[in-house]
Amino acid sequence: MALKVAVQMDHIANINIAGDSTFALLLEAKARGHTLFHYTPDRMAMRDGAVFATVEPLEVKDEAGAHFSLGEKRRVALDEMDVVLMRQDPPFDMAYVTATHLLERIHPKTLVVNDPAHVRNAPEKIFVTEFPELMPPTLISRDLSEIKAFRAEFGDVVMKPLYGNGGAAVFRLTADDLNFGSLYDLFATTFREPWVIQQFLPAVKHGDKRIILVDGEAAGAVNRVPSEGDLRSNMVRGGAARPTDLTDRELEICARIGPSLKKMGLIFVGIDVIDGNLTEINVTSPTGLRAIKRLGGPDIAAQIWDRIEEKRATA
């Protein structure tokens, strides 16, 4: 069943194909004979309730430096597509929220992956708090007294933006760190929203495991180990990918959250687990597909397309 697939993403010219999960999905779509179209979020429009985008036919190949070619631009109604992959990276700001509102107008007639209403309603560092029993102690606030009290209780903490991504602006503060006041001022000036304060987990030095769930089922994982001298294990920050298996605790976490993900139409989700503690549920543009396959794990892009095709066939 050949599908017309539009991918809403940051411009394809700027991606690193070696680690980009969107590119893995595009390669798999091409292998299955689907027709691909590319557009960036700023090319969307809504006229009298109908949603349009200026798209370009897209061809892809797994060759760095020559990984894509684009055809002639044309304006199309997005409800003429069979599938839209919403894959632009955060920040999860009002532009991102607006894009979910526009895509909600065409879903599910056009299958949007992931369901845009639930992407909007599941910011990854807030949605995860629906499962507090799976998490380390976590505070979301910008109130200085709340943060001081949390830090006094747990000592060694991590502070990070509520709507950031890729490990940007993630800081560890030890109990006696004199930079706390300055860092609080920096966060308060930089971010209008609250931020996340979380108990530091020393086992992060052994890895922060990214687990991919497909339609609520655990599909595969990669262990991301921080580089020397860095707290962050994100691969875009120099973290090293290592093969891994899921522990009983990690399978328990997936079984606990999986039914909610499936019910919400979140087909492609990446969760982060440190030493058996769930820290984030990524529903916007999770990474990890290419690393998992490269390290001998399953072809999760194929699993995702299996589910998409099943949903289109039964729509």
Summary of the structure (lengths in Angstrom):
residues: 315
radius of gyration: 19.9
end to end distance: 13.2
largest distance: 60.7
contacts: 990
relative contact order: 0.15
helix: 36%
strand: 28%
